[in-house]
Amino acid sequence: MDNMLTASQTRIYVPVWEKSNLTVKEAAAYSGIGEHSIRELLESSDNNFSFRVGNKWLINRKLFDKYITDTCLHNQ
C-alpha cells in the first residue's frame, strides 16, 4: 500500500511552450507581459485567443502568439 500513488501525486509536468492553453500567470511568464496587462487584453473586444472555464481564464497559446505577432507587425 505504501507505494500506491494518489491522483495528486501523479501530476505530469508539461513545459509552458508545449501546452495548448495557458493560465494568466503562465501566459505572463511565457510572453514577458505582466499579468495585469494580460488581464486587460482578455477584456478587450478583439480578444480571439482566450476563453473562460468557470472563473478561470485560459489562453490558447498558438492564437496568443499570432495575436502578439500580428499586433507587433501592425504597430510598426
C-alpha positions as CSV (number, residue, x, y, z in Angstrom):
1,M,0.0,0.0,0.0
2,D,2.9,2.4,0.7
3,N,3.9,2.6,-3.0
4,M,0.5,3.4,-4.3
5,L,0.1,6.9,-5.8
6,T,-2.9,9.2,-5.3
7,A,-4.2,11.4,-8.1
8,S,-2.5,14.5,-6.6
9,Q,0.9,12.7,-6.6
10,T,0.8,11.7,-10.3
11,R,0.9,15.2,-11.7
12,I,2.7,15.4,-15.0
13,Y,4.9,18.4,-15.7
14,V,4.3,19.9,-19.2
15,P,6.6,22.8,-20.2
16,V,4.7,26.1,-21.0
17,W,5.9,26.1,-24.6
18,E,4.3,22.7,-25.1
19,K,0.9,23.5,-23.5
20,S,-2.1,24.3,-25.8
21,N,-3.7,26.5,-23.2
22,L,-2.1,28.8,-20.6
23,T,-3.3,30.4,-17.4
24,V,-2.9,34.1,-17.0
25,K,0.3,33.5,-14.9
26,E,1.7,31.1,-17.4
27,A,0.9,33.5,-20.3
28,A,2.7,36.3,-18.4
29,A,5.8,34.2,-17.9
30,Y,5.7,32.9,-21.4
31,S,5.4,36.2,-23.1
32,G,7.1,38.6,-20.7
33,I,3.9,40.7,-20.5
34,G,2.7,41.5,-17.0
35,E,-0.3,39.7,-15.5
36,H,-2.3,43.0,-15.3
37,S,-1.7,43.7,-19.0
38,I,-2.7,40.2,-19.9
39,R,-5.9,40.6,-18.0
40,E,-6.6,43.9,-19.8
41,L,-6.0,42.1,-23.1
42,L,-8.5,39.4,-22.1
43,E,-11.2,42.1,-21.5
44,S,-10.6,43.8,-24.9
45,S,-13.1,43.4,-27.7
46,D,-10.5,42.0,-30.3
47,N,-9.6,39.1,-28.0
48,N,-10.0,35.9,-30.0
49,F,-7.4,33.8,-28.1
50,S,-9.0,33.1,-24.8
51,F,-12.0,31.5,-23.1
52,R,-13.3,31.1,-19.6
53,V,-13.7,27.9,-17.6
54,G,-15.8,29.0,-14.6
55,N,-13.9,32.0,-13.2
56,K,-10.6,30.9,-14.7
57,W,-9.3,32.5,-18.0
58,L,-7.4,30.1,-20.3
59,I,-5.4,31.4,-23.2
60,N,-4.8,29.4,-26.4
61,R,-1.0,29.6,-26.8
62,K,-0.9,29.5,-30.6
63,L,-3.7,32.1,-31.1
64,F,-2.0,34.3,-28.4
65,D,1.3,34.0,-30.3
66,K,-0.4,35.0,-33.5
67,Y,-2.2,37.9,-31.8
68,I,1.1,39.2,-30.4
69,T,2.9,38.9,-33.7
70,D,0.1,40.5,-35.7
71,T,-0.2,43.3,-33.2
72,C,3.5,44.0,-33.2
73,L,3.7,43.9,-37.0
74,H,0.6,46.2,-37.3
75,N,2.1,48.8,-34.9
76,Q,5.4,49.1,-36.8
